[in-house]
């Protein structure tokens, strides 16, 4: 419905969120005053503090591949066995062993998740067969500012993936799941680390991680990265600068404030893949480039975050967060058109777009309360995304050969203002994990109000909607190491993720989850194993000009996932995952874009001595289709990765060899409409040499 006034509940929630932030400041002020008074009456007989000699670590240590307390599945410290949903964790050690340079490298071992091309300019994933571009979070908050970029891993401690709809906790979106990047914090450790990397295609990376305790109450840490690289694709390169300082202040034993800021400047040339002919990608070398030699994407992204955690008592914790991101971006990109290749000619267009700027503001307030057998969570959040979009298209681009394209500049139509969009959402939610004997009952319910406005071509549009999301789960513990669970959940998603209003897509998409599974600790609790069966049904309504539903597209994704992470022995880590997925557009009976029926991954690292560490793994993706009409078949493939590392004192040297057998394969497709173009070819054999030094 149009032109609704904000409901009283929405207004009250907004007021409460801002009041929460003010109250947090008052709480800190009072705490400081009380602390000062307590300090003033301390007796003078307290003995002086003792400074201990520093401990020098002479070999690199590894923390393993199992994380026993992933928090993203409930937003609390609920024990992993009591969470009625699949949650995967990629730890810092696994990231290091795999030599992960970008987020896509970190996702190889997650069952049910695969990478896709992402216009050759951004992170983009398929989670349980659904596109997850807009479902990346940072420390539990929507990471909207960097969605058109390759995110840096320099400030990432671990990655948590919640699989299946998670709207009952996180709000709109989450058809296949969410990816939560958990950032590094200033926890008071004293160290200085430097890292240098060189690799194939002129890759050069320099990183610094410095952490220090500045006083009894203040810690500081800074992560910085410079990265430049050419590419296995001709005329494609990138150049990134990233810096992320963070400060932790603990004014009292009960309160912790984390202030963080990060800035990223990124230059790259988009890689739009290759066209297809006769239902197959054209047979060309992986270095073939169909774009313009003057194509580029430049972006500057600022992101600030404040997190205040207040332990009211032993059973109650109040957490408040505020986040702001600002991005300016320009992309000039030459694309292949969706027209068929005729007489060895592929048609092309130039599509320029940019953000001038795109901003995102988020406020969150959450109260976790353990009361008897109940683990309660009450929360409210507010998110505001504003986009000033620039856009221009030039279709008068000369065609080029489909099998031997010529490189050269293409027209640049500039970046004229095109559209202004605003998306505001307010949500309130409650969660209860109730333990009764060997049973745990999990209930979530969330209310969201979403208001969109748009100004384009002199026409203003609005969309206002309210939705309830839920999750209901039951968990039975057979013993201290094994549980079984069943859950049903519902989430909602904005058409075009809220960045565009169309009267033909004027109703929210609905996603329903049914999942059963088993979780267990193996090998003396050193390995975490999760097996799950799930069904996800998604409805995309179609509307008329009055936003009345006239039709709908329906999708059913159902499958099996098996995942294990941990250590076989103290010096032997392993992560393995298998996924079987049957995905179908129920109207057409066709398989959607970039959905493999089967995936398998195995990675292991063995450390025979304190100095040596060796590892390797395989990654298998089965046949799939590019596009939603099964227009182009992409062959399945298997890649093999290897690594070896040697430590000597404070020095560590590691060599990674990716796609060691030099397998030719197609990564995936950007265009889910036709699938006839923008099919990314995967990287050939590459090597990466990493040097670490700890002061």
Wavefront OBJ file of the C-alpha trace (Angstrom):
o trace
v 0.000 0.000 0.000
v 1.141 3.536 -0.747
v 1.654 6.673 1.346
v 1.280 5.043 4.744
v 2.164 7.067 7.805
v 4.666 5.338 10.129
v 2.851 3.123 12.601
v 3.028 3.910 16.296
v 5.063 0.780 16.965
v 7.628 1.789 14.338
v 7.893 5.295 15.765
v 8.258 3.897 19.268
v 11.004 1.487 18.211
v 12.968 4.258 16.469
v 12.679 6.421 19.568
v 13.751 3.505 21.760
v 16.847 2.833 19.636
v 18.021 6.434 19.838
v 17.169 6.513 23.549
v 19.242 3.350 23.955
v 22.316 5.087 22.547
v 21.802 8.090 24.818
v 21.310 5.806 27.820
v 24.534 4.009 26.959
v 26.424 7.283 27.139
v 24.840 8.175 30.470
v 25.693 4.734 31.819
v 29.327 5.226 30.866
v 29.460 8.656 32.467
v 28.036 7.399 35.750
v 30.354 4.383 35.672
v 33.376 6.643 35.226
v 32.327 8.803 38.162
v 31.737 5.793 40.392
v 35.036 4.304 39.307
v 36.806 7.582 40.128
v 35.227 7.652 43.582
v 36.232 4.052 44.230
v 39.758 4.856 43.140
v 39.955 7.814 45.491
v 39.197 5.688 48.573
v 41.574 2.840 47.775
v 44.056 2.231 50.588
v 47.650 3.195 49.888
v 48.920 -0.212 50.964
v 48.232 -1.911 47.646
v 51.497 -3.457 46.479
v 52.987 -2.217 43.196
v 52.211 -4.185 40.046
v 54.737 -6.658 38.745
v 55.900 -6.635 35.127
v 56.496 -10.089 33.705
v 59.125 -10.828 31.129
v 57.704 -11.279 27.627
v 57.257 -14.792 26.318
v 58.885 -15.376 22.951
v 57.108 -17.866 20.688
v 59.652 -19.690 18.528
v 57.250 -21.483 16.197
v 53.942 -20.638 14.579
v 50.970 -21.996 16.552
v 47.652 -23.103 15.097
v 44.252 -22.943 16.727
v 42.558 -25.691 14.756
v 39.506 -25.822 12.507
v 36.710 -26.246 15.080
v 34.936 -23.334 16.757
v 32.746 -24.631 19.559
v 30.652 -21.505 20.031
v 29.492 -19.963 16.742
v 27.213 -17.094 17.734
v 25.545 -16.225 14.419
v 22.853 -18.918 14.664
v 21.214 -17.366 17.746
v 23.149 -14.076 18.280
v 23.974 -15.466 21.745
v 26.379 -17.960 23.300
v 23.874 -20.801 23.030
v 25.765 -24.094 22.855
v 26.258 -25.351 19.308
v 24.307 -28.558 19.979
v 21.230 -26.499 20.964
v 21.067 -24.418 17.758
v 18.374 -25.897 15.444
v 20.014 -24.808 12.195
v 23.190 -25.473 10.224
v 25.999 -23.043 11.056
v 29.475 -23.348 9.520
v 32.598 -21.653 10.862
v 35.810 -21.043 8.932
v 38.464 -20.287 11.547
v 41.507 -18.061 11.338
v 43.764 -21.111 11.102
v 41.910 -22.508 8.108
v 41.986 -19.098 6.414
v 45.754 -18.996 6.890
v 46.343 -22.564 5.741
v 44.336 -22.054 2.564
v 46.270 -18.867 1.812
v 42.959 -17.007 1.482
v 43.449 -13.619 -0.185
v 39.783 -12.757 -0.755
v 36.521 -13.857 0.858
v 35.770 -16.219 -2.023
v 38.933 -18.148 -1.116
v 37.597 -18.629 2.408
v 34.315 -20.159 1.242
v 35.734 -23.211 -0.566
v 35.156 -25.563 2.355
v 31.579 -24.615 3.279
v 29.025 -27.252 2.297
v 26.134 -25.912 0.223
v 27.989 -22.757 -0.845
v 29.743 -21.995 -4.119
v 31.202 -18.906 -5.761
v 29.937 -17.242 -8.903
v 31.367 -14.526 -11.156
v 29.852 -11.452 -9.493
v 30.444 -9.229 -12.548
v 34.150 -9.810 -12.023
v 34.205 -6.931 -9.552
v 32.729 -8.154 -6.244
v 32.234 -11.047 -3.832
v 29.193 -13.088 -4.825
v 28.058 -16.441 -3.525
v 25.303 -18.988 -4.036
v 24.026 -20.407 -0.719
v 21.834 -23.501 -0.995
v 21.135 -22.461 -4.567
v 20.101 -18.841 -3.821
v 22.146 -15.755 -4.603
v 23.658 -14.312 -1.411
v 24.996 -10.992 -2.718
v 22.956 -8.952 -0.237
v 23.295 -11.366 2.679
v 26.815 -10.540 3.911
v 27.102 -9.170 7.451
v 29.948 -7.772 9.519
v 29.827 -8.497 13.258
v 26.126 -9.242 12.967
v 25.192 -6.057 11.082
v 24.290 -5.737 7.416
v 27.491 -5.033 5.424
v 25.831 -3.058 2.645
v 28.638 -0.631 1.863
v 31.060 -3.154 0.365
v 28.645 -5.308 -1.643
v 29.996 -4.029 -4.988
v 33.626 -4.680 -4.005
v 36.027 -7.438 -3.067
v 36.179 -7.315 0.727
v 39.521 -7.505 2.490
v 40.325 -10.390 4.843
v 42.995 -8.380 6.657
v 40.619 -7.547 9.505
v 38.619 -10.814 9.556
v 39.084 -13.198 12.482
v 36.706 -15.906 11.227
v 33.712 -16.407 8.943
v 30.370 -17.820 10.127
v 27.696 -19.029 7.691
v 24.084 -19.542 8.795
v 22.377 -21.721 6.190
v 18.678 -21.373 5.479
v 16.372 -18.374 6.082
v 17.577 -16.300 9.039
v 15.095 -13.427 8.853
v 13.691 -14.148 12.329
v 16.973 -12.759 13.689
v 18.396 -10.574 10.921
v 15.356 -9.239 9.073
v 14.781 -9.004 5.341
v 16.681 -11.257 2.976
v 18.365 -14.536 3.816
v 16.710 -16.866 1.292
v 19.641 -19.299 1.343
v 21.445 -18.006 4.425
v 23.829 -15.301 5.588
v 27.605 -14.869 5.746
v 28.841 -13.100 8.878
v 32.419 -11.756 8.877
v 33.685 -11.570 12.468
v 36.313 -8.844 12.730
v 39.503 -8.738 14.765
v 39.234 -6.893 18.091
v 41.669 -5.028 20.322
v 41.728 -7.616 23.106
v 44.858 -6.380 24.865
v 47.436 -8.755 23.401
v 50.811 -7.145 22.698
v 52.222 -8.067 19.298
v 53.366 -6.673 15.976
v 53.053 -8.848 12.897
v 53.967 -8.211 9.307
v 53.079 -10.287 6.286
v 54.340 -10.136 2.713
v 52.922 -12.146 -0.169
v 53.949 -12.586 -3.781
v 52.268 -14.796 -6.309
v 51.177 -15.500 -9.842
v 50.160 -12.692 -12.189
v 52.181 -10.066 -10.352
v 50.339 -10.447 -7.045
v 51.970 -8.488 -4.225
v 50.436 -8.044 -0.780
v 51.754 -6.330 2.350
v 49.911 -6.531 5.678
v 50.477 -5.191 9.187
v 48.673 -6.314 12.342
v 49.680 -4.387 15.458
v 48.018 -4.785 18.856
v 48.932 -3.130 22.160
v 47.548 -2.468 25.612
v 47.726 1.317 26.075
v 46.538 1.385 29.690
v 44.628 -0.701 32.193
v 41.379 0.173 30.426
v 42.337 0.939 26.808
v 43.593 -1.401 24.070
v 44.347 -0.524 20.460
v 44.880 -2.512 17.290
v 45.409 -1.660 13.653
v 45.277 -3.837 10.555
v 46.459 -2.483 7.222
v 46.843 -4.005 3.784
v 48.180 -3.023 0.390
v 47.433 -5.372 -2.483
v 48.093 -5.129 -6.204
v 47.807 -7.711 -8.925
v 47.448 -8.307 -12.604
v 45.281 -11.271 -13.567
v 45.179 -14.463 -15.548
v 42.811 -12.470 -17.815
v 44.423 -10.003 -20.233
v 43.984 -6.288 -19.398
v 42.507 -7.052 -15.941
v 44.266 -5.741 -12.835
v 43.529 -4.485 -9.326
v 45.044 -2.195 -6.720
v 43.710 -1.996 -3.138
v 44.515 -0.089 0.038
v 42.821 -1.054 3.308
v 43.313 0.255 6.858
v 41.310 -0.633 9.966
v 42.132 0.837 13.383
v 40.102 -0.284 16.405
v 40.093 0.713 20.063
v 38.629 -1.140 23.029
v 37.775 0.783 26.201
v 36.714 -0.996 29.370
v 35.738 1.758 31.819
v 34.494 -0.845 34.317
v 34.645 -4.605 34.664
v 31.052 -4.769 33.425
v 31.387 -2.637 30.303
v 33.261 -2.959 27.028
v 33.247 -0.471 24.174
v 34.759 -1.256 20.782
v 35.315 1.633 18.360
v 36.359 0.610 14.858
v 36.920 2.380 11.568
v 37.991 0.997 8.239
v 38.762 2.602 4.906
v 39.188 0.831 1.600
v 40.264 2.314 -1.725
v 39.926 -0.136 -4.574
v 40.738 0.053 -8.254
v 40.048 -2.854 -10.575
v 39.119 -3.731 -14.135
v 35.861 -5.735 -14.230
v 36.076 -9.181 -15.819
v 32.790 -9.992 -17.550
v 33.629 -13.514 -18.624
v 32.993 -15.090 -22.015
v 29.917 -15.602 -24.239
v 28.353 -18.922 -25.204
v 27.469 -20.664 -28.430
v 25.255 -23.697 -28.985
v 24.644 -24.142 -25.268
v 28.314 -24.159 -24.231
v 30.814 -21.451 -23.240
v 32.952 -20.562 -26.261
v 36.171 -22.552 -26.368
v 38.795 -19.889 -25.708
v 41.809 -19.640 -23.393
v 41.072 -18.431 -19.849
v 43.002 -15.195 -20.467
v 40.545 -14.024 -23.189
v 39.100 -10.533 -22.581
v 35.958 -9.181 -24.260
v 35.823 -5.820 -22.482
v 37.291 -2.427 -23.221
v 40.857 -1.587 -22.342
v 39.538 1.599 -20.683
v 37.088 -0.264 -18.409
v 37.499 0.318 -14.674
v 35.868 0.347 -11.254
v 37.078 2.815 -8.614
v 35.645 3.019 -5.117
v 36.313 4.662 -1.752
v 34.534 3.069 1.200
v 34.376 4.299 4.797
v 32.878 2.181 7.549
v 32.587 3.134 11.241
v 31.233 0.958 14.021
v 30.626 1.329 17.755
v 29.776 -1.645 19.975
v 28.881 -1.288 23.656
v 28.448 -4.399 25.808
v 27.156 -3.993 29.358
v 27.036 -6.959 31.751
v 24.181 -5.826 33.961
v 24.666 -8.918 36.131
v 25.811 -12.523 35.746
v 22.650 -13.400 33.815
v 21.928 -10.285 31.763
v 23.943 -8.552 29.024
v 22.826 -5.471 27.124
v 24.542 -4.842 23.754
v 24.148 -1.688 21.661
v 25.656 -1.149 18.224
v 25.808 1.687 15.726
v 27.245 1.443 12.225
v 27.714 3.857 9.321
v 29.136 3.237 5.856
v 29.743 5.599 2.945
v 30.855 4.596 -0.530
v 31.597 6.509 -3.716
v 31.935 4.246 -6.726
v 32.241 4.446 -10.499
v 32.282 1.523 -12.907
v 32.703 1.698 -16.657
v 32.030 -1.825 -17.871
v 31.832 -3.321 -21.343
v 29.433 -6.262 -21.419
v 28.463 -8.900 -23.916
v 24.808 -8.618 -24.894
v 22.348 -11.496 -24.502
v 21.988 -11.839 -28.281
v 23.109 -15.089 -29.868
v 26.584 -15.313 -31.342
v 26.134 -15.103 -35.130
v 28.941 -15.505 -37.683
v 31.504 -15.545 -34.882
v 30.401 -12.091 -33.714
v 29.349 -11.185 -30.178
v 27.367 -7.995 -29.586
v 28.468 -5.679 -26.758
v 27.201 -2.719 -24.738
v 28.802 -0.304 -22.293
v 26.980 0.057 -18.975
v 28.308 2.737 -16.652
v 26.984 3.022 -13.119
v 28.050 4.513 -9.824
v 27.106 5.526 -6.295
v 27.338 9.238 -5.598
v 27.211 8.236 -2.774
v 25.610 5.144 -1.218
v 25.258 5.354 2.560
v 23.998 2.928 5.173
v 23.134 3.617 8.817
v 22.313 0.893 11.336
v 21.331 0.919 15.003
v 20.890 -2.231 17.106
v 19.955 -2.895 20.701
v 19.873 -6.423 22.136
v 19.283 -7.719 25.669
v 20.355 -11.298 26.433
v 18.885 -12.677 29.657
v 19.458 -16.144 31.119
v 16.525 -16.725 33.454
v 16.279 -20.201 34.896
v 15.914 -22.635 32.019
v 15.335 -19.818 29.531
v 17.950 -18.163 27.315
v 16.074 -15.024 26.274
v 17.021 -12.428 23.667
v 15.118 -9.193 23.044
v 16.204 -6.920 20.207
v 15.371 -3.950 18.026
v 17.172 -2.537 15.005
v 16.928 0.248 12.450
v 18.557 0.355 9.010
v 18.579 3.213 6.500
v 20.154 2.863 3.030
v 20.310 5.882 0.710
v 21.526 5.544 -2.878
v 22.245 8.266 -5.400
v 22.657 6.134 -8.503
v 24.380 7.299 -11.674
v 23.772 5.281 -14.819
v 24.349 5.482 -18.574
v 24.337 2.965 -21.433
v 25.871 2.988 -24.900
v 24.651 0.230 -27.217
v 26.571 1.479 -30.245
v 29.628 -0.616 -29.504
v 31.208 -2.468 -32.410
v 30.842 -6.262 -32.122
v 33.939 -8.351 -31.699
v 34.996 -11.862 -32.579
v 33.560 -14.499 -30.248
v 36.653 -16.681 -30.518
v 39.423 -14.100 -31.046
v 38.290 -10.719 -29.661
v 40.372 -7.639 -30.377
v 41.377 -5.458 -27.444
v 40.784 -1.729 -27.509
v 38.930 1.143 -25.838
v 35.149 1.362 -25.931
v 32.877 4.441 -25.639
v 32.451 6.076 -22.232
v 28.918 7.499 -21.794
v 29.797 9.138 -18.457
v 27.945 9.067 -15.151
v 24.804 11.244 -15.268
v 22.425 11.202 -12.239
v 19.764 8.561 -12.758
v 17.828 7.565 -9.645
v 17.555 8.212 -5.908
v 16.454 5.401 -3.624
v 15.929 5.147 0.103
v 15.208 1.968 2.082
v 14.306 2.179 5.750
v 13.476 -0.772 7.956
v 12.634 -1.075 11.634
v 12.493 -4.437 13.363
v 11.792 -5.852 16.809
v 12.354 -9.470 17.751
v 12.396 -11.929 20.630
v 14.034 -15.330 21.003
v 13.687 -17.967 23.694
v 15.802 -21.091 24.046
v 13.999 -23.107 26.714
v 15.747 -26.141 28.225
v 13.660 -28.875 29.797
v 15.534 -32.060 30.597
v 17.151 -33.408 27.428
v 14.990 -31.127 25.266
v 15.513 -27.569 24.078
v 12.680 -25.591 22.513
v 13.718 -22.626 20.352
v 11.283 -19.899 19.355
v 11.897 -16.722 17.368
v 9.470 -14.091 16.152
v 10.273 -10.786 14.466
v 8.228 -7.857 13.199
v 9.604 -5.622 10.416
v 8.302 -2.447 8.849
v 9.971 -1.605 5.530
v 9.526 1.722 3.752
v 11.007 2.389 0.326
v 11.009 5.610 -1.658
v 12.295 6.318 -5.152
v 12.749 9.320 -7.392
v 13.524 8.620 -11.045
v 12.796 10.445 -14.289
v 10.671 13.005 -12.452
v 8.457 10.305 -10.920
v 8.246 9.490 -7.212
v 7.302 6.022 -5.944
v 6.780 4.552 -2.499
v 6.370 1.120 -0.965
v 5.436 0.395 2.647
v 4.984 -3.104 4.060
v 4.937 -4.986 7.366
v 5.930 -8.606 7.884
v 6.370 -11.162 10.648
v 9.206 -13.687 10.419
v 9.603 -16.686 12.682
v 11.661 -19.734 13.544
v 10.467 -22.654 15.682
v 12.836 -25.467 16.555
v 13.115 -28.441 18.848
v 16.385 -30.076 19.911
v 16.869 -33.411 21.682
v 20.191 -34.215 23.318
v 21.004 -37.897 23.330
v 24.037 -37.176 25.525
v 26.619 -34.440 26.090
v 28.044 -34.834 22.594
v 25.102 -35.561 20.257
v 21.803 -33.859 19.469
v 19.067 -34.009 16.837
v 16.952 -31.060 15.763
v 13.992 -30.049 13.639
v 13.054 -26.511 12.666
v 10.635 -24.503 10.542
v 11.252 -20.851 9.660
v 9.931 -18.051 7.477
v 11.715 -14.985 6.096
v 10.925 -12.173 3.673
v 12.985 -10.498 0.986
v 12.584 -7.185 -0.821
v 12.407 -7.345 -4.644
v 15.699 -6.092 -6.104
v 16.927 -6.157 -2.461
v 15.216 -2.796 -1.954
v 17.423 -0.797 -4.340
v 14.706 -0.350 -6.980
v 10.894 -0.034 -6.953
v 8.860 -1.587 -9.739
v 5.043 -1.816 -9.662
v 5.349 -5.212 -11.346
v 7.299 -6.474 -8.309
v 5.405 -4.677 -5.575
v 5.106 -7.496 -3.028
v 7.763 -9.045 -0.816
v 9.223 -12.470 -1.570
v 8.535 -15.202 0.985
v 10.896 -18.007 1.959
v 9.995 -21.030 4.112
v 12.432 -23.513 5.617
v 11.958 -27.033 6.943
v 15.123 -28.667 8.271
v 16.076 -31.693 10.341
v 19.575 -32.561 11.372
v 22.045 -34.209 13.699
v 25.034 -32.578 15.395
v 27.758 -34.427 17.228
v 31.238 -34.044 18.623
v 33.627 -36.803 17.585
v 37.161 -37.791 18.517
v 36.977 -36.591 22.138
v 35.070 -33.425 21.153
v 37.780 -32.407 18.685
v 35.593 -32.728 15.559
v 32.245 -31.035 14.938
v 29.929 -32.958 12.583
v 26.630 -31.576 11.239
v 24.286 -33.568 8.964
v 21.082 -31.938 7.730
v 18.145 -32.485 5.391
v 16.287 -29.359 4.304
v 13.592 -27.969 2.047
v 13.377 -24.283 1.129
v 10.301 -22.966 -0.698
v 10.480 -19.450 -2.112
v 7.631 -17.444 -3.634
v 8.249 -14.353 -5.796
v 4.887 -12.596 -6.348
v 4.163 -10.637 -9.529
v 1.871 -7.604 -9.255
v -0.034 -5.222 -11.500
v 0.279 -1.425 -11.494
v -1.864 -1.320 -8.335
v 0.493 -3.779 -6.635
v -2.154 -6.472 -6.559
v -0.697 -9.979 -6.819
v -1.552 -11.505 -10.195
v 0.975 -14.337 -10.425
v 3.997 -15.752 -8.652
v 7.176 -17.671 -9.390
v 7.854 -20.580 -7.061
v 11.159 -22.281 -6.335
v 11.872 -25.393 -4.294
v 15.399 -26.206 -3.152
v 15.850 -29.385 -1.132
v 18.908 -31.331 -0.253
v 21.367 -32.979 2.062
v 24.459 -31.453 3.681
v 27.276 -33.135 5.583
v 30.066 -31.122 7.159
v 32.911 -31.936 9.558
v 35.536 -29.643 11.026
v 38.186 -30.227 13.662
v 41.305 -32.239 14.319
v 42.038 -35.923 13.920
v 45.053 -35.524 16.196
v 46.671 -32.597 17.981
v 48.755 -31.854 14.897
v 46.273 -32.887 12.185
v 43.377 -30.619 11.150
v 40.624 -31.410 8.670
v 37.525 -29.812 7.162
v 35.193 -31.665 4.817
v 31.796 -30.960 3.317
v 29.335 -32.592 0.938
v 26.109 -31.178 -0.481
v 23.387 -32.681 -2.623
v 20.882 -30.114 -3.894
v 17.770 -30.556 -6.026
v 16.671 -27.043 -7.098
v 13.708 -26.347 -9.343
v 11.696 -23.477 -10.747
v 8.270 -25.046 -10.136
v 6.638 -23.119 -12.978
v 9.111 -24.221 -15.647
v 10.672 -27.317 -14.096
v 14.120 -25.885 -14.854
v 17.172 -25.583 -12.621
v 18.037 -21.971 -11.655
v 21.301 -20.192 -12.420
v 24.568 -21.504 -10.959
v 23.121 -24.344 -8.857
v 25.297 -27.489 -8.844
v 23.563 -30.715 -7.874
v 26.567 -31.888 -5.882
v 29.560 -30.255 -4.251
v 32.347 -31.839 -2.250
v 35.364 -30.378 -0.498
v 38.137 -31.847 1.602
v 41.018 -29.930 3.105
v 43.565 -31.160 5.611
v 46.769 -29.844 7.180
v 49.306 -31.901 9.120
v 52.062 -30.546 11.339
v 54.663 -33.288 11.977
v 57.014 -30.932 13.855
v 56.892 -27.445 15.340
v 58.617 -26.193 12.196
v 56.865 -27.980 9.319
v 53.211 -27.968 8.236
v 51.873 -29.538 5.043
v 48.372 -29.661 3.626
v 46.128 -29.948 0.634
v 42.638 -30.602 -0.554
v 40.171 -31.120 -3.374
v 37.115 -29.112 -4.373
v 34.421 -30.635 -6.615
v 31.520 -28.813 -8.302
v 29.125 -30.860 -10.440
v 27.433 -29.883 -13.714
v 25.149 -26.843 -13.555
v 23.531 -24.280 -15.829
v 24.244 -20.645 -16.563
v 21.003 -18.688 -16.587
v 17.523 -19.516 -15.349
v 16.460 -21.120 -18.645
v 19.152 -23.842 -18.713
v 20.475 -22.092 -21.805
v 24.132 -22.969 -21.225
v 25.503 -26.087 -19.568
v 28.627 -25.705 -17.432
v 30.664 -28.866 -16.983
v 31.564 -30.109 -13.537
v 35.144 -29.859 -12.355
v 37.587 -30.855 -9.629
v 40.496 -28.721 -8.489
v 43.390 -29.677 -6.229
v 45.156 -27.243 -3.863
v 48.417 -27.820 -1.965
v 50.372 -26.019 0.746
v 53.548 -26.331 2.789
v 54.870 -24.077 5.562
v 58.088 -23.810 7.536
v 58.668 -21.883 10.774
v 62.004 -20.839 12.214
v 61.938 -18.658 15.294
v 59.736 -15.679 14.561
v 59.819 -16.333 10.823
v 57.262 -18.353 8.883
v 57.263 -19.125 5.176
v 54.295 -20.737 3.397
v 53.745 -21.815 -0.212
v 50.258 -22.421 -1.619
v 49.612 -23.982 -5.014
v 46.014 -23.579 -6.180
v 44.479 -25.589 -9.019
v 47.687 -27.583 -8.944
v 46.598 -29.809 -11.855
v 45.829 -26.763 -14.032
v 42.194 -27.742 -14.619
v 40.143 -25.737 -17.150
v 36.693 -24.892 -15.769
v 33.884 -22.348 -15.739
v 33.434 -20.579 -12.408
v 29.865 -19.373 -12.942
v 27.707 -16.734 -14.596
v 26.746 -13.195 -13.653
v 23.587 -13.036 -15.742
v 20.804 -15.184 -14.329
v 18.297 -14.088 -16.991
v 19.669 -15.460 -20.240
v 22.891 -17.126 -19.140
v 24.245 -16.705 -22.640
v 26.943 -14.260 -21.619
v 29.241 -13.214 -18.793
v 30.365 -16.751 -17.965
v 33.515 -16.582 -15.877
v 36.380 -18.946 -16.606
v 38.291 -20.098 -13.543
v 41.904 -19.330 -12.788
v 44.579 -21.733 -14.053
v 47.348 -22.994 -11.783
v 48.546 -20.216 -9.451
v 51.087 -20.018 -6.665
v 51.292 -17.841 -3.560
v 54.337 -17.387 -1.314
v 53.634 -15.897 2.126
v 56.185 -14.625 4.642
v 55.159 -13.868 8.246
v 57.248 -12.224 10.945
v 56.139 -11.600 14.534
v 57.986 -9.071 16.660
l 1 2 3 4 5 6 7 8 9 10 11 12 13 14 15 16 17 18 19 20 21 22 23 24 25 26 27 28 29 30 31 32 33 34 35 36 37 38 39 40 41 42 43 44 45 46 47 48 49 50 51 52 53 54 55 56 57 58 59 60 61 62 63 64 65 66 67 68 69 70 71 72 73 74 75 76 77 78 79 80 81 82 83 84 85 86 87 88 89 90 91 92 93 94 95 96 97 98 99 100 101 102 103 104 105 106 107 108 109 110 111 112 113 114 115 116 117 118 119 120 121 122 123 124 125 126 127 128 129 130 131 132 133 134 135 136 137 138 139 140 141 142 143 144 145 146 147 148 149 150 151 152 153 154 155 156 157 158 159 160 161 162 163 164 165 166 167 168 169 170 171 172 173 174 175 176 177 178 179 180 181 182 183 184 185 186 187 188 189 190 191 192 193 194 195 196 197 198 199 200 201 202 203 204 205 206 207 208 209 210 211 212 213 214 215 216 217 218 219 220 221 222 223 224 225 226 227 228 229 230 231 232 233 234 235 236 237 238 239 240 241 242 243 244 245 246 247 248 249 250 251 252 253 254 255 256 257 258 259 260 261 262 263 264 265 266 267 268 269 270 271 272 273 274 275 276 277 278 279 280 281 282 283 284 285 286 287 288 289 290 291 292 293 294 295 296 297 298 299 300 301 302 303 304 305 306 307 308 309 310 311 312 313 314 315 316 317 318 319 320 321 322 323 324 325 326 327 328 329 330 331 332 333 334 335 336 337 338 339 340 341 342 343 344 345 346 347 348 349 350 351 352 353 354 355 356 357 358 359 360 361 362 363 364 365 366 367 368 369 370 371 372 373 374 375 376 377 378 379 380 381 382 383 384 385 386 387 388 389 390 391 392 393 394 395 396 397 398 399 400 401 402 403 404 405 406 407 408 409 410 411 412 413 414 415 416 417 418 419 420 421 422 423 424 425 426 427 428 429 430 431 432 433 434 435 436 437 438 439 440 441 442 443 444 445 446 447 448 449 450 451 452 453 454 455 456 457 458 459 460 461 462 463 464 465 466 467 468 469 470 471 472 473 474 475 476 477 478 479 480 481 482 483 484 485 486 487 488 489 490 491 492 493 494 495 496 497 498 499 500 501 502 503 504 505 506 507 508 509 510 511 512 513 514 515 516 517 518 519 520 521 522 523 524 525 526 527 528 529 530 531 532 533 534 535 536 537 538 539 540 541 542 543 544 545 546 547 548 549 550 551 552 553 554 555 556 557 558 559 560 561 562 563 564 565 566 567 568 569 570 571 572 573 574 575 576 577 578 579 580 581 582 583 584 585 586 587 588 589 590 591 592 593 594 595 596 597 598 599 600 601 602 603 604 605 606 607 608 609 610 611 612 613 614 615 616 617 618 619 620 621 622 623 624 625 626 627 628 629 630 631 632 633 634 635 636 637 638 639 640 641 642 643 644 645 646 647 648 649 650 651 652 653 654 655 656 657 658 659 660 661 662 663 664 665 666 667 668 669 670 671 672 673 674 675 676 677 678 679 680 681 682 683 684 685 686 687 688 689 690 691 692 693 694 695
